[in-house]
Structures are given as C-alpha cells and as structure tokens.
C-alpha cells in the first residue's frame, strides 16, 4: 500500500500474516527511521538497500518515524485489516 511521502516510507508491502502478527517491509525515503509501540513484541530490522522490516500484532497502534500511526485492527486467517493515519 502506498503511504504519503511525509511518513518517510515508500510503499508498505505485507510479506506474511501468521501467528497473530503481520510482517511488513518498506523502502526508506528519508534519512532516518524509528518505530515504537508495536504490541506483541514488534521489532525492526534492516532489510538492506535502504529498506526496513517490521512486525506488529493486533492491539495498540505503532508510531513510525514520529509521523505515521499504524494499527493492526484485525487478523482474519490470511488477511489483515490495517489502519494508517497521521500520528498524534
């Protein structure tokens, strides 16, 4: 899914939905990257080439780059409902 440039990420691609988590990757378009607040022990890892990978469970929204709020609203078998909006 494409997100506004002000969020500092290129399109977000869901790579897996399993074990109550949604795994995603995105290219970085800014000079830095931060994520906080993924429930269920969400984490961040370098995906090389200016990209990042992150994993979030259902629950409280994660804040990405202090600009974007990403919430996993529901996970239904091999599909997930995500809510993305400005942080704050």
TAFENWO-V502666 format. One record per residue. N is the residue number from 1. OMEGA is omega as a letter, one per 30 degrees, with the letter a starting at -180 (* if undefined). Layout:
# TAFENWO-V502666
((N	OMEGA) (N	OMEGA))
This chain:
# TAFENWO-V502666
((1	l) (2	l) (3	l) (4	a) (5	a) (6	l) (7	l) (8	l) (9	l) (10	l) (11	l) (12	l) (13	l) (14	a) (15	l) (16	l) (17	a) (18	l) (19	l) (20	a) (21	l) (22	l) (23	a) (24	l) (25	l) (26	l) (27	l) (28	l) (29	l) (30	a) (31	a) (32	a) (33	l) (34	l) (35	l) (36	l) (37	l) (38	l) (39	l) (40	l) (41	l) (42	a) (43	a) (44	l) (45	l) (46	l) (47	l) (48	l) (49	l) (50	l) (51	l) (52	l) (53	l) (54	a) (55	a) (56	l) (57	l) (58	l) (59	a) (60	a) (61	l) (62	l) (63	a) (64	a) (65	a) (66	a) (67	a) (68	l) (69	l) (70	a) (71	l) (72	a) (73	a) (74	l) (75	a) (76	a) (77	a) (78	l) (79	l) (80	l) (81	l) (82	l) (83	l) (84	l) (85	l) (86	l) (87	l) (88	*))
